[in-house]
Amino acid sequence: MRYPLETSQQLSAVLKALRQSRQMTQAELGDRLGVNQKRVARIEAAPGVTSFDQISRLVALMGHRLVLEALPSSDAPDADRDATSW
């Protein structure tokens, strides 16, 4: 299944849904990740401030992977305009 994401809030919802679809508690996922339940709760609540490595490991444990996909040229934002927002 594909999950197109544009915001960290969307990623938050997907991470929680993936864990729940596996019928895992935050504590169980934490054991597999090597972190405590509180850390899993923080990752799910605020993935935008979580390291890429932790997000990638968590997603892999849920049987998924992260993929970047090129936008069709008509949907791509203007690179010059967006460069200043970083």
Buried (B, 14 or more C-beta within 10 A) or exposed (E): EEBEBEEEEEBBBBBBEBBEEEEBEBEBBBBEBEBEBEBBBBBBBEBEEBEEEBBEBBBEBBEBEEEEEEEEEEEEEEEEEEEEEE
